[in-house]
Amino acid sequence: MAYKDGEDFTTYCDKEYDRHTYKLVLKSGKAVIFEDYENLIAHWFHWKPNCDHIEILDATSGKGF
């Protein structure tokens, strides 16, 4: 279930997000990889004008659901 806070989604699921790796893609085409969801979101809000999208990458550590 998605929860909206104004125009932005605050969370998509109540389960932990740290089981994935995330790629924050900037409008310039550069990308930054994050292991921690909270760190990703902090950077998203800091760089929001320059962000294009977030990709959820397949977990490779074996910690998946």
PDB file with SEQRES, HELIX, SHEET and CRYST1 records, atoms N, CA, C and O in Angstrom:
SEQRES   1 A   65  MET ALA TYR LYS ASP GLY GLU ASP PHE THR THR TYR CYS          
SEQRES   2 A   65  ASP LYS GLU TYR ASP ARG HIS THR TYR LYS LEU VAL LEU          
SEQRES   3 A   65  LYS SER GLY LYS ALA VAL ILE PHE GLU ASP TYR GLU ASN          
SEQRES   4 A   65  LEU ILE ALA HIS TRP PHE HIS TRP LYS PRO ASN CYS ASP          
SEQRES   5 A   65  HIS ILE GLU ILE LEU ASP ALA THR SER GLY LYS GLY PHE          
HELIX    1 AA1 TYR A   37  HIS A   46  1                                  10    
HELIX    2 AA2 LYS A   48  ASN A   50  5                                   3    
SHEET    1 AA1 3 ALA A  31  PHE A  34  0                                        
SHEET    2 AA1 3 THR A  21  LEU A  26 -1                                        
SHEET    3 AA1 3 CYS A  51  LEU A  57 -1                                        
CRYST1    1.000    1.000    1.000  90.00  90.00  90.00 P 1           1          
ATOM      1  N   MET A   1       0.840  -1.171   0.000  1.00  0.00           N  
ATOM      2  CA  MET A   1       0.000   0.000   0.000  1.00  0.00           C  
ATOM      3  C   MET A   1       0.890   1.241   0.000  1.00  0.00           C  
ATOM      4  O   MET A   1       1.885   1.283   0.724  1.00  0.00           O  
ATOM      5  N   ALA A   2       0.562   2.211  -0.768  1.00  0.00           N  
ATOM      6  CA  ALA A   2       1.344   3.449  -0.843  1.00  0.00           C  
ATOM      7  C   ALA A   2       0.681   4.519   0.011  1.00  0.00           C  
ATOM      8  O   ALA A   2      -0.544   4.638   0.039  1.00  0.00           O  
ATOM      9  N   TYR A   3       1.489   5.282   0.693  1.00  0.00           N  
ATOM     10  CA  TYR A   3       1.009   6.378   1.517  1.00  0.00           C  
ATOM     11  C   TYR A   3       1.489   7.677   0.904  1.00  0.00           C  
ATOM     12  O   TYR A   3       2.673   7.827   0.600  1.00  0.00           O  
ATOM     13  N   LYS A   4       0.575   8.616   0.724  1.00  0.00           N  
ATOM     14  CA  LYS A   4       0.956   9.897   0.133  1.00  0.00           C  
ATOM     15  C   LYS A   4       1.026  10.982   1.183  1.00  0.00           C  
ATOM     16  O   LYS A   4       0.173  11.077   2.066  1.00  0.00           O  
ATOM     17  N   ASP A   5       2.057  11.797   1.071  1.00  0.00           N  
ATOM     18  CA  ASP A   5       2.235  12.967   1.911  1.00  0.00           C  
ATOM     19  C   ASP A   5       2.329  14.148   0.956  1.00  0.00           C  
ATOM     20  O   ASP A   5       3.421  14.510   0.519  1.00  0.00           O  
ATOM     21  N   GLY A   6       1.211  14.738   0.635  1.00  0.00           N  
ATOM     22  CA  GLY A   6       1.211  15.797  -0.375  1.00  0.00           C  
ATOM     23  C   GLY A   6       1.382  15.170  -1.749  1.00  0.00           C  
ATOM     24  O   GLY A   6       0.592  14.307  -2.132  1.00  0.00           O  
ATOM     25  N   GLU A   7       2.393  15.586  -2.495  1.00  0.00           N  
ATOM     26  CA  GLU A   7       2.637  15.079  -3.840  1.00  0.00           C  
ATOM     27  C   GLU A   7       3.636  13.926  -3.868  1.00  0.00           C  
ATOM     28  O   GLU A   7       3.840  13.319  -4.919  1.00  0.00           O  
ATOM     29  N   ASP A   8       4.267  13.611  -2.728  1.00  0.00           N  
ATOM     30  CA  ASP A   8       5.313  12.597  -2.698  1.00  0.00           C  
ATOM     31  C   ASP A   8       4.840  11.353  -1.955  1.00  0.00           C  
ATOM     32  O   ASP A   8       4.115  11.448  -0.965  1.00  0.00           O  
ATOM     33  N   PHE A   9       5.255  10.188  -2.440  1.00  0.00           N  
ATOM     34  CA  PHE A   9       5.008   8.962  -1.707  1.00  0.00           C  
ATOM     35  C   PHE A   9       6.029   8.878  -0.584  1.00  0.00           C  
ATOM     36  O   PHE A   9       7.225   9.065  -0.804  1.00  0.00           O  
ATOM     37  N   THR A  10       5.549   8.596   0.618  1.00  0.00           N  
ATOM     38  CA  THR A  10       6.466   8.507   1.749  1.00  0.00           C  
ATOM     39  C   THR A  10       6.990   7.095   1.925  1.00  0.00           C  
ATOM     40  O   THR A  10       8.135   6.909   2.336  1.00  0.00           O  
ATOM     41  N   THR A  11       6.182   6.107   1.625  1.00  0.00           N  
ATOM     42  CA  THR A  11       6.613   4.715   1.719  1.00  0.00           C  
ATOM     43  C   THR A  11       5.685   3.879   0.850  1.00  0.00           C  
ATOM     44  O   THR A  11       4.534   4.252   0.626  1.00  0.00           O  
ATOM     45  N   TYR A  12       6.173   2.777   0.374  1.00  0.00           N  
ATOM     46  CA  TYR A  12       5.360   1.908  -0.458  1.00  0.00           C  
ATOM     47  C   TYR A  12       4.912   0.670   0.302  1.00  0.00           C  
ATOM     48  O   TYR A  12       3.877   0.084  -0.015  1.00  0.00           O  
ATOM     49  N   CYS A  13       5.677   0.275   1.291  1.00  0.00           N  
ATOM     50  CA  CYS A  13       5.414  -0.966   2.000  1.00  0.00           C  
ATOM     51  C   CYS A  13       5.866  -0.812   3.450  1.00  0.00           C  
ATOM     52  O   CYS A  13       6.820  -0.089   3.738  1.00  0.00           O  
ATOM     53  N   ASP A  14       5.177  -1.493   4.355  1.00  0.00           N  
ATOM     54  CA  ASP A  14       5.547  -1.419   5.763  1.00  0.00           C  
ATOM     55  C   ASP A  14       6.716  -2.323   6.118  1.00  0.00           C  
ATOM     56  O   ASP A  14       7.231  -2.236   7.232  1.00  0.00           O  
ATOM     57  N   LYS A  15       7.154  -3.191   5.207  1.00  0.00           N  
ATOM     58  CA  LYS A  15       8.267  -4.096   5.472  1.00  0.00           C  
ATOM     59  C   LYS A  15       9.588  -3.345   5.367  1.00  0.00           C  
ATOM     60  O   LYS A  15       9.654  -2.274   4.763  1.00  0.00           O  
ATOM     61  N   GLU A  16      10.646  -3.915   5.961  1.00  0.00           N  
ATOM     62  CA  GLU A  16      11.962  -3.290   5.908  1.00  0.00           C  
ATOM     63  C   GLU A  16      12.451  -3.167   4.467  1.00  0.00           C  
ATOM     64  O   GLU A  16      12.208  -4.050   3.645  1.00  0.00           O  
ATOM     65  N   TYR A  17      13.142  -2.066   4.166  1.00  0.00           N  
ATOM     66  CA  TYR A  17      13.666  -1.828   2.829  1.00  0.00           C  
ATOM     67  C   TYR A  17      15.138  -2.186   2.703  1.00  0.00           C  
ATOM     68  O   TYR A  17      15.667  -2.209   1.592  1.00  0.00           O  
ATOM     69  N   ASP A  18      15.810  -2.466   3.808  1.00  0.00           N  
ATOM     70  CA  ASP A  18      17.241  -2.703   3.786  1.00  0.00           C  
ATOM     71  C   ASP A  18      17.628  -4.022   3.142  1.00  0.00           C  
ATOM     72  O   ASP A  18      18.805  -4.381   3.160  1.00  0.00           O  
ATOM     73  N   ARG A  19      16.700  -4.741   2.585  1.00  0.00           N  
ATOM     74  CA  ARG A  19      16.996  -6.026   1.957  1.00  0.00           C  
ATOM     75  C   ARG A  19      17.328  -5.862   0.478  1.00  0.00           C  
ATOM     76  O   ARG A  19      17.550  -6.849  -0.223  1.00  0.00           O  
ATOM     77  N   HIS A  20      17.363  -4.639   0.010  1.00  0.00           N  
ATOM     78  CA  HIS A  20      17.615  -4.377  -1.397  1.00  0.00           C  
ATOM     79  C   HIS A  20      18.764  -3.391  -1.552  1.00  0.00           C  
ATOM     80  O   HIS A  20      19.221  -2.779  -0.587  1.00  0.00           O  
ATOM     81  N   THR A  21      19.207  -3.260  -2.767  1.00  0.00           N  
ATOM     82  CA  THR A  21      20.156  -2.224  -3.145  1.00  0.00           C  
ATOM     83  C   THR A  21      19.399  -1.267  -4.060  1.00  0.00           C  
ATOM     84  O   THR A  21      18.565  -1.694  -4.859  1.00  0.00           O  
ATOM     85  N   TYR A  22      19.689   0.016  -3.943  1.00  0.00           N  
ATOM     86  CA  TYR A  22      18.945   1.031  -4.676  1.00  0.00           C  
ATOM     87  C   TYR A  22      19.892   1.859  -5.532  1.00  0.00           C  
ATOM     88  O   TYR A  22      21.029   2.128  -5.145  1.00  0.00           O  
ATOM     89  N   LYS A  23      19.407   2.252  -6.688  1.00  0.00           N  
ATOM     90  CA  LYS A  23      20.166   3.128  -7.570  1.00  0.00           C  
ATOM     91  C   LYS A  23      19.379   4.423  -7.730  1.00  0.00           C  
ATOM     92  O   LYS A  23      18.253   4.424  -8.227  1.00  0.00           O  
ATOM     93  N   LEU A  24      19.985   5.517  -7.305  1.00  0.00           N  
ATOM     94  CA  LEU A  24      19.400   6.837  -7.479  1.00  0.00           C  
ATOM     95  C   LEU A  24      19.977   7.413  -8.765  1.00  0.00           C  
ATOM     96  O   LEU A  24      21.175   7.681  -8.848  1.00  0.00           O  
ATOM     97  N   VAL A  25      19.126   7.602  -9.766  1.00  0.00           N  
ATOM     98  CA  VAL A  25      19.562   8.101 -11.072  1.00  0.00           C  
ATOM     99  C   VAL A  25      19.258   9.593 -11.147  1.00  0.00           C  
ATOM    100  O   VAL A  25      18.125  10.028 -10.941  1.00  0.00           O  
ATOM    101  N   LEU A  26      20.286  10.352 -11.443  1.00  0.00           N  
ATOM    102  CA  LEU A  26      20.147  11.803 -11.553  1.00  0.00           C  
ATOM    103  C   LEU A  26      19.789  12.202 -12.982  1.00  0.00           C  
ATOM    104  O   LEU A  26      19.995  11.425 -13.915  1.00  0.00           O  
ATOM    105  N   LYS A  27      19.260  13.393 -13.153  1.00  0.00           N  
ATOM    106  CA  LYS A  27      18.876  13.887 -14.477  1.00  0.00           C  
ATOM    107  C   LYS A  27      20.067  13.985 -15.419  1.00  0.00           C  
ATOM    108  O   LYS A  27      19.896  13.959 -16.638  1.00  0.00           O  
ATOM    109  N   SER A  28      21.266  14.099 -14.870  1.00  0.00           N  
ATOM    110  CA  SER A  28      22.479  14.173 -15.683  1.00  0.00           C  
ATOM    111  C   SER A  28      22.865  12.811 -16.255  1.00  0.00           C  
ATOM    112  O   SER A  28      23.736  12.718 -17.120  1.00  0.00           O  
ATOM    113  N   GLY A  29      22.205  11.746 -15.763  1.00  0.00           N  
ATOM    114  CA  GLY A  29      22.528  10.394 -16.207  1.00  0.00           C  
ATOM    115  C   GLY A  29      23.443   9.656 -15.242  1.00  0.00           C  
ATOM    116  O   GLY A  29      23.587   8.437 -15.334  1.00  0.00           O  
ATOM    117  N   LYS A  30      24.058  10.380 -14.322  1.00  0.00           N  
ATOM    118  CA  LYS A  30      24.897   9.735 -13.310  1.00  0.00           C  
ATOM    119  C   LYS A  30      24.000   8.997 -12.326  1.00  0.00           C  
ATOM    120  O   LYS A  30      22.827   9.332 -12.161  1.00  0.00           O  
ATOM    121  N   ALA A  31      24.573   7.985 -11.673  1.00  0.00           N  
ATOM    122  CA  ALA A  31      23.810   7.195 -10.713  1.00  0.00           C  
ATOM    123  C   ALA A  31      24.633   6.937  -9.470  1.00  0.00           C  
ATOM    124  O   ALA A  31      25.858   6.831  -9.534  1.00  0.00           O  
ATOM    125  N   VAL A  32      23.954   6.836  -8.337  1.00  0.00           N  
ATOM    126  CA  VAL A  32      24.585   6.545  -7.061  1.00  0.00           C  
ATOM    127  C   VAL A  32      23.881   5.324  -6.482  1.00  0.00           C  
ATOM    128  O   VAL A  32      22.652   5.258  -6.474  1.00  0.00           O  
ATOM    129  N   ILE A  33      24.662   4.352  -5.995  1.00  0.00           N  
ATOM    130  CA  ILE A  33      24.119   3.124  -5.424  1.00  0.00           C  
ATOM    131  C   ILE A  33      24.065   3.260  -3.905  1.00  0.00           C  
ATOM    132  O   ILE A  33      25.012   3.743  -3.284  1.00  0.00           O  
ATOM    133  N   PHE A  34      22.961   2.834  -3.316  1.00  0.00           N  
ATOM    134  CA  PHE A  34      22.772   2.871  -1.870  1.00  0.00           C  
ATOM    135  C   PHE A  34      22.391   1.489  -1.366  1.00  0.00           C  
ATOM    136  O   PHE A  34      21.593   0.792  -1.993  1.00  0.00           O  
ATOM    137  N   GLU A  35      22.961   1.094  -0.235  1.00  0.00           N  
ATOM    138  CA  GLU A  35      22.628  -0.164   0.421  1.00  0.00           C  
ATOM    139  C   GLU A  35      21.515   0.028   1.447  1.00  0.00           C  
ATOM    140  O   GLU A  35      20.840  -0.931   1.823  1.00  0.00           O  
ATOM    141  N   ASP A  36      21.327   1.254   1.895  1.00  0.00           N  
ATOM    142  CA  ASP A  36      20.392   1.555   2.979  1.00  0.00           C  
ATOM    143  C   ASP A  36      19.277   2.463   2.478  1.00  0.00           C  
ATOM    144  O   ASP A  36      19.547   3.512   1.893  1.00  0.00           O  
ATOM    145  N   TYR A  37      18.029   2.069   2.701  1.00  0.00           N  
ATOM    146  CA  TYR A  37      16.883   2.828   2.225  1.00  0.00           C  
ATOM    147  C   TYR A  37      16.818   4.221   2.848  1.00  0.00           C  
ATOM    148  O   TYR A  37      16.562   5.199   2.146  1.00  0.00           O  
ATOM    149  N   GLU A  38      17.046   4.322   4.154  1.00  0.00           N  
ATOM    150  CA  GLU A  38      16.965   5.618   4.825  1.00  0.00           C  
ATOM    151  C   GLU A  38      17.994   6.595   4.268  1.00  0.00           C  
ATOM    152  O   GLU A  38      17.701   7.780   4.105  1.00  0.00           O  
ATOM    153  N   ASN A  39      19.180   6.114   3.982  1.00  0.00           N  
ATOM    154  CA  ASN A  39      20.221   6.944   3.384  1.00  0.00           C  
ATOM    155  C   ASN A  39      19.808   7.388   1.975  1.00  0.00           C  
ATOM    156  O   ASN A  39      20.023   8.538   1.591  1.00  0.00           O  
ATOM    157  N   LEU A  40      19.222   6.476   1.221  1.00  0.00           N  
ATOM    158  CA  LEU A  40      18.716   6.796  -0.118  1.00  0.00           C  
ATOM    159  C   LEU A  40      17.697   7.926  -0.062  1.00  0.00           C  
ATOM    160  O   LEU A  40      17.805   8.902  -0.805  1.00  0.00           O  
ATOM    161  N   ILE A  41      16.710   7.796   0.817  1.00  0.00           N  
ATOM    162  CA  ILE A  41      15.654   8.806   0.916  1.00  0.00           C  
ATOM    163  C   ILE A  41      16.224  10.159   1.354  1.00  0.00           C  
ATOM    164  O   ILE A  41      15.799  11.202   0.859  1.00  0.00           O  
ATOM    165  N   ALA A  42      17.180  10.140   2.277  1.00  0.00           N  
ATOM    166  CA  ALA A  42      17.804  11.400   2.711  1.00  0.00           C  
ATOM    167  C   ALA A  42      18.477  12.096   1.532  1.00  0.00           C  
ATOM    168  O   ALA A  42      18.364  13.312   1.378  1.00  0.00           O  
ATOM    169  N   HIS A  43      19.177  11.322   0.700  1.00  0.00           N  
ATOM    170  CA  HIS A  43      19.832  11.906  -0.475  1.00  0.00           C  
ATOM    171  C   HIS A  43      18.809  12.354  -1.522  1.00  0.00           C  
ATOM    172  O   HIS A  43      19.000  13.380  -2.175  1.00  0.00           O  
ATOM    173  N   TRP A  44      17.730  11.593  -1.683  1.00  0.00           N  
ATOM    174  CA  TRP A  44      16.663  11.975  -2.627  1.00  0.00           C  
ATOM    175  C   TRP A  44      16.137  13.368  -2.274  1.00  0.00           C  
ATOM    176  O   TRP A  44      16.026  14.226  -3.150  1.00  0.00           O  
ATOM    177  N   PHE A  45      15.816  13.597  -1.013  1.00  0.00           N  
ATOM    178  CA  PHE A  45      15.268  14.893  -0.616  1.00  0.00           C  
ATOM    179  C   PHE A  45      16.316  15.999  -0.701  1.00  0.00           C  
ATOM    180  O   PHE A  45      15.976  17.145  -0.995  1.00  0.00           O  
ATOM    181  N   HIS A  46      17.569  15.681  -0.452  1.00  0.00           N  
ATOM    182  CA  HIS A  46      18.634  16.684  -0.546  1.00  0.00           C  
ATOM    183  C   HIS A  46      18.887  17.086  -2.006  1.00  0.00           C  
ATOM    184  O   HIS A  46      19.089  18.262  -2.306  1.00  0.00           O  
ATOM    185  N   TRP A  47      18.875  16.096  -2.906  1.00  0.00           N  
ATOM    186  CA  TRP A  47      19.175  16.334  -4.323  1.00  0.00           C  
ATOM    187  C   TRP A  47      17.913  16.372  -5.195  1.00  0.00           C  
ATOM    188  O   TRP A  47      18.018  16.298  -6.419  1.00  0.00           O  
ATOM    189  N   LYS A  48      16.739  16.483  -4.596  1.00  0.00           N  
ATOM    190  CA  LYS A  48      15.459  16.322  -5.301  1.00  0.00           C  
ATOM    191  C   LYS A  48      15.375  17.044  -6.659  1.00  0.00           C  
ATOM    192  O   LYS A  48      14.894  16.438  -7.617  1.00  0.00           O  
ATOM    193  N   PRO A  49      15.810  18.284  -6.787  1.00  0.00           N  
ATOM    194  CA  PRO A  49      15.708  18.945  -8.095  1.00  0.00           C  
ATOM    195  C   PRO A  49      16.534  18.256  -9.185  1.00  0.00           C  
ATOM    196  O   PRO A  49      16.238  18.406 -10.371  1.00  0.00           O  
ATOM    197  N   ASN A  50      17.564  17.503  -8.794  1.00  0.00           N  
ATOM    198  CA  ASN A  50      18.444  16.847  -9.762  1.00  0.00           C  
ATOM    199  C   ASN A  50      18.121  15.369  -9.968  1.00  0.00           C  
ATOM    200  O   ASN A  50      18.744  14.712 -10.802  1.00  0.00           O  
ATOM    201  N   CYS A  51      17.153  14.839  -9.217  1.00  0.00           N  
ATOM    202  CA  CYS A  51      16.839  13.403  -9.285  1.00  0.00           C  
ATOM    203  C   CYS A  51      15.870  13.098 -10.408  1.00  0.00           C  
ATOM    204  O   CYS A  51      14.938  13.859 -10.672  1.00  0.00           O  
ATOM    205  N   ASP A  52      16.104  11.972 -11.068  1.00  0.00           N  
ATOM    206  CA  ASP A  52      15.193  11.510 -12.107  1.00  0.00           C  
ATOM    207  C   ASP A  52      14.321  10.371 -11.588  1.00  0.00           C  
ATOM    208  O   ASP A  52      13.094  10.452 -11.640  1.00  0.00           O  
ATOM    209  N   HIS A  53      14.955   9.306 -11.087  1.00  0.00           N  
ATOM    210  CA  HIS A  53      14.188   8.182 -10.568  1.00  0.00           C  
ATOM    211  C   HIS A  53      15.058   7.288  -9.692  1.00  0.00           C  
ATOM    212  O   HIS A  53      16.275   7.456  -9.618  1.00  0.00           O  
ATOM    213  N   ILE A  54      14.406   6.335  -9.033  1.00  0.00           N  
ATOM    214  CA  ILE A  54      15.085   5.347  -8.195  1.00  0.00           C  
ATOM    215  C   ILE A  54      14.798   3.971  -8.767  1.00  0.00           C  
ATOM    216  O   ILE A  54      13.660   3.651  -9.111  1.00  0.00           O  
ATOM    217  N   GLU A  55      15.843   3.163  -8.866  1.00  0.00           N  
ATOM    218  CA  GLU A  55      15.678   1.772  -9.304  1.00  0.00           C  
ATOM    219  C   GLU A  55      15.980   0.860  -8.122  1.00  0.00           C  
ATOM    220  O   GLU A  55      16.944   1.078  -7.388  1.00  0.00           O  
ATOM    221  N   ILE A  56      15.150  -0.158  -7.947  1.00  0.00           N  
ATOM    222  CA  ILE A  56      15.402  -1.170  -6.925  1.00  0.00           C  
ATOM    223  C   ILE A  56      16.122  -2.311  -7.620  1.00  0.00           C  
ATOM    224  O   ILE A  56      15.597  -2.913  -8.557  1.00  0.00           O  
ATOM    225  N   LEU A  57      17.328  -2.603  -7.155  1.00  0.00           N  
ATOM    226  CA  LEU A  57      18.155  -3.640  -7.779  1.00  0.00           C  
ATOM    227  C   LEU A  57      17.933  -4.972  -7.069  1.00  0.00           C  
ATOM    228  O   LEU A  57      17.574  -5.004  -5.892  1.00  0.00           O  
ATOM    229  N   ASP A  58      18.146  -6.053  -7.779  1.00  0.00           N  
ATOM    230  CA  ASP A  58      18.014  -7.389  -7.185  1.00  0.00           C  
ATOM    231  C   ASP A  58      18.985  -7.537  -6.034  1.00  0.00           C  
ATOM    232  O   ASP A  58      20.144  -7.132  -6.120  1.00  0.00           O  
ATOM    233  N   ALA A  59      18.493  -8.127  -4.955  1.00  0.00           N  
ATOM    234  CA  ALA A  59      19.362  -8.395  -3.804  1.00  0.00           C  
ATOM    235  C   ALA A  59      20.324  -9.510  -4.167  1.00  0.00           C  
ATOM    236  O   ALA A  59      19.921 -10.537  -4.713  1.00  0.00           O  
ATOM    237  N   THR A  60      21.597  -9.306  -3.861  1.00  0.00           N  
ATOM    238  CA  THR A  60      22.607 -10.317  -4.181  1.00  0.00           C  
ATOM    239  C   THR A  60      23.221 -10.899  -2.925  1.00  0.00           C  
ATOM    240  O   THR A  60      24.053 -11.803  -3.008  1.00  0.00           O  
ATOM    241  N   SER A  61      22.825 -10.394  -1.751  1.00  0.00           N  
ATOM    242  CA  SER A  61      23.440 -10.839  -0.509  1.00  0.00           C  
ATOM    243  C   SER A  61      22.751 -12.065   0.089  1.00  0.00           C  
ATOM    244  O   SER A  61      23.225 -12.611   1.085  1.00  0.00           O  
ATOM    245  N   GLY A  62      21.635 -12.505  -0.507  1.00  0.00           N  
ATOM    246  CA  GLY A  62      20.936 -13.656   0.029  1.00  0.00           C  
ATOM    247  C   GLY A  62      20.025 -13.327   1.192  1.00  0.00           C  
ATOM    248  O   GLY A  62      19.511 -14.236   1.845  1.00  0.00           O  
ATOM    249  N   LYS A  63      19.809 -12.022   1.474  1.00  0.00           N  
ATOM    250  CA  LYS A  63      18.962 -11.624   2.569  1.00  0.00           C  
ATOM    251  C   LYS A  63      17.527 -11.370   2.116  1.00  0.00           C  
ATOM    252  O   LYS A  63      16.719 -10.888   2.910  1.00  0.00           O  
ATOM    253  N   GLY A  64      17.191 -11.672   0.889  1.00  0.00           N  
ATOM    254  CA  GLY A  64      15.868 -11.358   0.353  1.00  0.00           C  
ATOM    255  C   GLY A  64      14.745 -12.014   1.108  1.00  0.00           C  
ATOM    256  O   GLY A  64      14.980 -12.824   2.004  1.00  0.00           O  
ATOM    257  N   PHE A  65      13.546 -11.678   0.760  1.00  0.00           N  
ATOM    258  CA  PHE A  65      12.368 -12.168   1.465  1.00  0.00           C  
ATOM    259  C   PHE A  65      12.215 -13.646   1.341  1.00  0.00           C  
ATOM    260  O   PHE A  65      11.268 -14.217   1.882  1.00  0.00           O  
TER     261      PHE A  65                                                      
END                                                                             
